[in-house]
Amino acid sequence: MRWCLFLLNSLKKIFRKKVEKFKEFKGYGELEELTKQILLAKEIGNKAGEETVNNMKRFIYQEYIPAIDKINIFENEYEVFKEIDRRFEKWMSIQLKPWLREKCVISLLGAFSSGKSSIVNSIIGEDLLSVDVTPTTAIPTYISYGPRKVFKFLDIEGKQREISEDVFKMLSKATRMAENVFAKLLFGYIRYCVMELPIDGLEYISLLDTPGYNSVDVEDIKRAKDIVKESDIILWVMDINDGTLSKDSINFIKEILSENPLPFYVVINKVDCTPPSAKVKVKEEVEKILNKNDIKYEGCLLYSTNSNDENYKFYKNEMMGIIGKTPSIKRTQNLKKYLEEILDEGFKMITKDFKKWKDIRDELKRKKTSKMSEFIDELPKTSFAEVSKNLQKLKKLNEELKNLDF
């Protein structure tokens, strides 16, 4: 709401000062209507997801962490809790985004005009993404499976809002208005878009079309990097007419992979523009430069979005083969698994102390004496009563963890 008010007030000031200039701008009326539709877009509730997140948050921060902290079983406790916090944040983000849950997210990265959006359009079989965007206004867009067509966006405050297909197409078209102040304000309000489509092959994946890495807008680059963190595979798209990967591309790829060591493919696009010998030459050059820079990659593919290309079906089948063999990711289990691992480690440590006490107690009974001094070097730091109590705490946490709905 705060951002909406800011946007509206800013627009009023702009209109007062330069309204005539804006009205002369081609597409002004469409942009004005689009802004109204975006600001009035209905918020989509996610009560089930929010309830699950709140239950998990309460369990972790009010029960789990305090109990582990009190038991004091880890020397590097700060690092353990920091990792729990990191995993919870990622889990929460995914839990509130159904188009990521149990999906493998495939990110398409690359320079502007490399053809990322065209590739996505060819995969989904519809020209829904703009293929003529500009660096300052591109919007990251998820394409995922859904039983019906749904178009939505995430606003600056993290709220999901649904829009019609017509508004989405208007939004896609408006990305071409690079230098318009009105457009810049509007796109600053939108974090990214989401399309859910009933298309076979997308049931277990989510495609992510990102802004070009060479965007002149620092915020564009930051947004692309942030959402790639939620990805599982990276497809780097390059224009075959570039001949090879540029130095800037190599540096950006290294930076992305250092932060996200994921399976990585290079897709050489627009191959219908060159003869067969040139295709082979470029592919060999790309593989050579990847090896030279120690960049680990799963494959280097040729691709064309031109359906008239004689090899079009082969290229698309190869691409769909990679997408199809990609397993769905049990993303929501990542946090639970880590919490279970901590409990297992705690059980091992406490059980070890419990066994020590039991062995000493049995030995004292056998000798019919109570002289603990004989076992002073073997005594655990924690008393027997405290060890028993801590063991019960861990068992209780484990039961609660099992009963939580992930």
C-alpha positions in Angstrom: 0.0 0.0 0.0 2.8 2.4 0.8 4.4 1.8 -2.6 1.0 2.3 -4.3 0.6 5.7 -2.6 4.1 6.7 -3.5 3.6 5.7 -7.1 0.3 7.5 -7.4 1.6 10.7 -5.8 4.7 10.6 -8.0 2.5 10.2 -11.1 0.3 13.1 -10.0 3.4 15.3 -9.7 4.6 14.2 -13.1 1.2 14.8 -14.7 1.0 18.3 -13.2 4.4 19.3 -14.7 4.5 17.4 -17.9 1.1 16.1 -18.7 1.1 17.5 -22.2 4.5 16.0 -23.0 3.3 12.5 -21.8 0.1 12.7 -23.8 2.3 13.3 -26.9 4.2 10.1 -26.1 3.1 7.2 -28.3 1.4 4.6 -26.1 0.6 7.0 -23.3 -3.0 5.9 -23.1 -2.2 2.2 -23.0 0.4 2.8 -20.3 -2.0 4.8 -18.2 -4.6 2.1 -18.4 -2.0 -0.6 -17.7 -0.9 1.2 -14.5 -4.5 1.4 -13.3 -5.0 -2.3 -13.9 -1.8 -3.2 -12.1 -2.5 -1.0 -9.1 -6.1 -2.4 -8.8 -5.0 -6.0 -9.3 -6.6 -8.4 -6.8 -4.4 -9.7 -4.1 -4.2 -13.5 -4.0 -4.4 -15.0 -0.6 -2.3 -18.0 0.5 -3.8 -18.9 3.9 -2.7 -22.5 3.8 0.9 -21.5 3.0 1.0 -18.7 5.6 -0.4 -21.0 8.3 2.2 -23.6 7.6 5.0 -21.0 7.7 3.7 -19.5 11.0 3.5 -23.0 12.6 7.1 -23.8 11.5 8.3 -20.4 12.6 6.8 -20.9 16.0 8.2 -24.4 16.4 11.8 -23.4 15.3 12.2 -20.1 17.1 10.1 -20.7 20.2 10.7 -24.4 20.9 13.4 -26.0 18.8 16.3 -23.4 19.0 15.7 -22.6 22.7 15.7 -26.3 23.6 18.9 -27.0 21.6 20.5 -23.9 23.1 19.7 -25.0 26.6 21.0 -28.5 26.1 24.2 -27.0 24.9 25.5 -29.9 22.8 27.3 -28.0 20.0 30.5 -26.0 20.3 29.7 -24.1 17.0 26.2 -23.3 18.1 26.1 -19.9 16.5 26.9 -21.4 13.0 24.3 -24.1 13.5 21.6 -21.6 14.4 22.7 -19.3 11.5 22.3 -22.2 9.1 18.8 -23.0 10.5 17.9 -19.4 9.9 19.2 -19.4 6.4 17.4 -22.6 5.5 14.2 -21.4 7.1 14.2 -18.2 5.0 14.6 -20.2 1.8 12.0 -22.8 2.8 9.5 -20.0 3.7 10.1 -18.2 0.4 9.3 -21.5 -1.5 6.4 -22.3 0.8 4.7 -19.0 -0.1 5.4 -19.6 -3.9 3.4 -22.6 -5.1 5.0 -22.4 -8.6 8.4 -23.3 -6.9 7.2 -26.0 -4.5 8.2 -29.5 -5.6 9.5 -28.1 -8.9 12.8 -28.0 -10.6 13.5 -24.4 -11.5 15.4 -23.9 -14.8 16.8 -20.4 -15.2 17.5 -18.9 -18.6 20.4 -16.4 -18.3 22.4 -14.5 -20.9 22.9 -11.1 -22.6 20.1 -9.0 -23.9 18.9 -10.0 -27.4 20.3 -13.5 -27.0 16.8 -14.9 -27.4 15.9 -16.2 -24.0 12.3 -15.1 -24.2 12.0 -16.5 -27.7 13.2 -19.9 -26.5 10.6 -19.9 -23.7 7.9 -19.0 -26.2 9.0 -21.9 -28.4 8.9 -24.3 -25.5 5.4 -23.3 -24.3 4.1 -22.9 -27.8 2.7 -19.4 -27.4 4.2 -15.9 -27.9 3.4 -14.7 -24.4 6.8 -13.2 -23.5 8.0 -10.0 -25.2 11.0 -10.6 -27.4 11.8 -7.0 -27.8 12.6 -5.8 -24.3 15.0 -3.1 -23.2 17.6 -3.3 -20.4 15.9 -0.9 -18.1 12.5 -2.5 -18.0 12.8 -6.3 -18.3 10.8 -8.3 -15.7 11.9 -11.7 -14.5 9.1 -14.1 -15.3 8.3 -17.7 -14.1 6.5 -20.1 -16.4 5.1 -23.1 -14.6 2.3 -25.7 -14.9 -1.2 -25.0 -13.8 -4.6 -26.6 -14.5 -5.7 -23.4 -16.1 -4.1 -20.2 -17.4 -3.2 -17.9 -14.5 -1.2 -14.7 -14.7 0.1 -12.9 -11.7 2.9 -10.8 -10.3 4.7 -10.2 -7.0 4.6 -6.6 -5.9 7.3 -4.6 -4.1 5.8 -5.6 -0.7 5.9 -9.3 -1.6 2.2 -9.7 -2.2 0.9 -11.9 -5.0 -1.7 -10.2 -7.3 -3.6 -11.8 -10.2 -4.1 -10.1 -13.6 -5.8 -11.1 -16.8 -4.0 -12.4 -19.9 -4.7 -9.2 -21.7 -3.1 -7.1 -18.9 -0.1 -9.5 -18.9 0.3 -9.0 -22.7 0.0 -5.2 -22.2 2.6 -5.4 -19.5 4.9 -7.5 -21.8 4.4 -4.9 -24.6 5.1 -2.0 -22.2 8.6 -3.4 -21.5 9.7 -1.7 -24.7 9.1 1.8 -23.3 12.6 2.1 -21.8 13.0 5.8 -21.3 9.5 6.7 -20.1 9.4 7.8 -16.4 5.9 6.5 -16.1 7.1 3.0 -17.1 10.1 3.1 -14.8 7.9 3.8 -11.8 5.5 1.0 -12.8 8.2 -1.6 -13.3 9.7 -0.6 -10.0 6.5 -1.8 -8.4 6.7 -5.3 -9.9 9.3 -7.8 -8.6 8.5 -10.5 -11.1 5.7 -12.1 -13.0 4.3 -15.7 -12.9 2.5 -17.6 -15.7 0.8 -20.9 -14.9 -0.2 -22.8 -18.0 -1.8 -26.2 -18.7 1.1 -27.5 -20.8 2.4 -31.1 -20.8 6.0 -31.3 -19.8 5.8 -28.4 -17.3 4.2 -30.4 -14.5 7.4 -30.7 -12.5 9.4 -27.7 -13.6 9.3 -24.0 -13.6 11.1 -21.9 -16.3 12.6 -18.6 -15.3 13.2 -15.9 -17.9 15.6 -13.3 -16.5 16.8 -9.8 -17.4 20.0 -9.8 -19.4 23.2 -9.7 -17.4 24.4 -6.6 -19.2 21.5 -4.5 -18.1 22.3 -0.9 -17.4 20.1 -1.1 -14.4 21.8 -2.3 -11.3 18.5 -3.3 -9.8 17.8 -5.6 -12.8 21.1 -7.4 -12.2 20.4 -7.7 -8.5 16.9 -9.1 -9.1 18.2 -11.7 -11.6 20.9 -12.8 -9.1 18.5 -13.1 -6.2 15.9 -15.3 -8.0 18.6 -17.5 -9.5 19.4 -18.6 -5.9 16.1 -20.5 -6.0 17.1 -22.3 -9.2 18.3 -25.9 -9.8 19.6 -25.6 -13.4 21.1 -22.7 -15.4 20.8 -22.4 -19.2 23.1 -19.7 -20.5 21.7 -18.5 -23.8 24.0 -16.8 -26.3 23.5 -15.5 -29.9 25.5 -17.6 -32.4 26.4 -14.4 -34.2 28.5 -13.4 -31.2 30.9 -16.1 -32.2 31.9 -17.0 -28.7 31.4 -16.1 -25.0 32.7 -12.6 -24.2 35.0 -11.9 -21.4 32.1 -10.2 -19.5 30.0 -13.2 -20.0 32.7 -15.5 -18.6 33.1 -13.3 -15.6 29.4 -13.2 -15.0 29.0 -16.9 -15.4 31.9 -17.5 -12.9 30.2 -15.1 -10.4 26.8 -16.8 -10.7 28.2 -20.4 -10.4 30.5 -19.5 -7.5 27.3 -18.4 -5.6 25.1 -21.1 -7.1 27.1 -24.2 -8.0 24.4 -25.7 -10.2 24.2 -27.9 -13.3 25.1 -25.5 -16.2 24.3 -25.7 -19.9 25.2 -23.3 -22.8 22.5 -22.8 -25.4 23.8 -21.4 -28.7 20.7 -19.7 -30.1 19.7 -18.5 -33.6 21.7 -21.2 -35.4 19.3 -21.0 -38.4 21.2 -17.8 -39.3 24.4 -19.6 -40.1 25.6 -22.5 -42.3 26.3 -25.9 -40.7 30.1 -25.5 -40.7 29.8 -22.2 -38.7 27.5 -23.9 -36.1 30.1 -26.6 -35.4 32.9 -24.0 -35.2 31.1 -21.8 -32.7 30.2 -24.8 -30.6 33.8 -26.0 -30.5 35.0 -22.4 -29.6 32.5 -22.1 -26.8 33.4 -25.5 -25.3 37.1 -24.5 -25.6 36.7 -21.3 -23.7 34.6 -23.0 -21.0 37.3 -25.6 -20.5 40.0 -22.9 -20.5 38.2 -21.0 -17.7 37.6 -24.2 -15.7 33.8 -23.7 -15.9 32.0 -27.0 -15.3 29.2 -27.5 -17.8 26.8 -30.4 -18.5 26.4 -29.7 -22.2 26.5 -27.2 -25.1 23.4 -27.2 -27.2 22.4 -25.7 -30.6 19.0 -24.1 -30.8 16.7 -22.3 -33.2 13.2 -20.9 -32.5 12.5 -20.7 -36.3 10.0 -23.5 -36.9 11.0 -23.4 -40.6 14.5 -24.6 -39.8 14.9 -28.2 -40.9 16.5 -29.1 -37.6 13.9 -27.2 -35.5 12.2 -30.4 -34.1 15.6 -31.9 -33.3 16.7 -28.9 -31.4 13.4 -28.6 -29.5 13.4 -32.3 -28.6 16.9 -32.1 -27.3 15.9 -29.1 -25.1 12.8 -30.9 -23.9 14.9 -34.0 -23.2 17.0 -32.0 -20.7 13.8 -30.5 -19.2 12.0 -33.8 -19.1 14.7 -35.8 -17.4 15.1 -33.2 -14.7 13.7 -34.6 -11.5 11.3 -32.7 -9.3 13.1 -31.2 -6.3 11.8 -32.0 -2.8 12.5 -28.4 -1.8 10.3 -28.4 1.3 12.3 -31.3 2.8 15.6 -29.5 2.8 14.8 -27.7 6.1 13.3 -30.7 7.8 16.2 -32.9 6.8 18.7 -30.4 8.4 16.6 -30.2 11.6 16.5 -34.0 11.8 20.3 -34.1 11.3 20.8 -31.8 14.3 18.6 -33.9 16.4 20.4 -37.1 15.4 23.7 -35.5 16.3 22.2 -34.4 19.6 20.9 -38.0 20.3 24.4 -39.4 19.6 26.1 -37.1 22.0 23.5 -37.4 24.8 23.1 -41.1 24.4 26.9 -41.4 24.7 26.8 -39.5 28.1 23.7 -41.6 29.1 25.6 -44.8 28.4 28.6 -43.6 30.5 26.4 -42.9 33.5 24.6 -46.3 33.1 28.0 -48.1 32.9 29.3 -46.3 36.0 26.1 -47.0 37.9 26.2 -50.7 36.9 29.8 -50.9 38.0 29.1 -49.3 41.3 26.2 -51.8 41.9 28.5 -54.7 41.0 31.1 -53.5 43.5 28.4 -52.6 46.0 29.9 -49.2 46.6 29.1 -45.5 46.0 32.6 -44.2 45.7 32.3 -42.0 42.6 35.9 -40.8 43.1 37.1 -44.0 41.4 35.4 -42.8 38.1 36.2 -39.1 38.3 38.0 -39.1 34.9 35.1 -40.9 33.2 32.2 -38.8 34.6 30.3 -36.8 31.9 30.1 -33.1 32.5 26.3 -33.2 32.8 24.6 -34.9 35.7 22.7 -38.2 35.1 19.4 -36.4 35.8 20.2 -33.6 33.4 21.2 -36.1 30.7 18.0 -38.0 31.1 16.0 -34.8 30.9 17.8 -33.6 27.8 17.2 -37.0 26.1 13.5 -36.6 26.7 13.6 -33.0 25.3 15.1 -34.3 22.1 12.6 -37.1 21.8 9.8 -34.5 22.2 11.3 -32.3 19.6 11.6 -35.2 17.2 7.9 -36.1 17.6 6.8 -32.6 17.0 9.0 -32.3 14.0 7.5 -35.5 12.5 3.9 -34.2 13.1 4.6 -30.8 11.4 3.0 -30.4 8.0 5.8 -29.6 5.5 
